[in-house]
Amino acid sequence: MTDRLSKSEIAKDALQEGVESVASTVGEVASIITTAVKDVANAIGGLATDAFAIRDAAIQAAERADLDGPSDD
């Protein structure tokens, strides 16, 4: 006795596999995009931190220069 699948069962299985494959791919792409956005935000945050540190150092240097008296510029 052999079990045979009907054409509709075969079509259902093929559609199911296709939907699962698309869902998996969409999940992978979403993960990649999420990671990329996180990495970009992290890089921009690091740049902003550096900019604040540079600004503070420049302010401190200017204040020290004012305390030391006029420069020979």
C-alpha positions in Angstrom: 0.0 0.0 0.0 1.5 3.3 -1.0 0.6 6.7 0.4 0.3 9.4 -2.2 -0.1 13.1 -1.7 -2.7 14.9 -3.6 -1.9 17.9 -5.8 -3.5 20.2 -3.3 -1.4 18.7 -0.4 1.8 19.2 -2.5 0.8 22.8 -3.3 0.0 23.5 0.4 3.4 22.1 1.4 5.2 24.1 -1.2 3.4 27.3 -0.2 4.2 26.6 3.5 7.9 26.1 2.7 7.9 29.4 0.7 6.2 31.4 3.5 8.6 30.0 6.1 11.6 30.8 3.9 10.4 34.4 3.3 9.7 34.9 7.1 13.2 33.6 7.9 14.8 35.9 5.4 12.8 38.9 6.6 13.9 38.1 10.1 17.6 38.0 9.1 17.3 41.3 7.2 15.6 42.9 10.1 18.3 41.7 12.5 21.0 43.1 10.1 19.3 46.5 9.9 18.8 46.6 13.7 22.4 45.9 14.3 23.5 48.5 11.7 21.3 51.2 13.2 22.7 50.4 16.7 26.2 50.6 15.4 25.6 53.9 13.7 24.0 55.4 16.8 27.0 54.1 18.9 29.5 55.7 16.4 27.6 59.0 16.4 27.4 59.0 20.2 31.2 58.4 20.4 31.8 61.3 18.0 29.6 63.6 20.2 31.4 62.5 23.3 34.7 63.4 21.6 33.4 66.8 20.5 32.3 67.6 24.0 35.7 66.6 25.4 37.5 68.7 22.8 35.3 71.7 23.5 35.9 71.4 27.3 39.7 71.1 26.7 39.6 74.2 24.5 37.7 76.1 27.1 40.1 75.1 29.9 43.1 76.0 27.7 41.6 79.4 27.0 40.9 80.0 30.7 44.5 79.0 31.5 45.8 81.3 28.8 43.8 84.2 30.3 45.2 83.5 33.8 48.8 83.5 32.4 48.4 87.0 31.1 48.6 88.3 27.5 50.3 86.2 24.9 52.9 87.4 22.4 50.6 86.7 19.4 
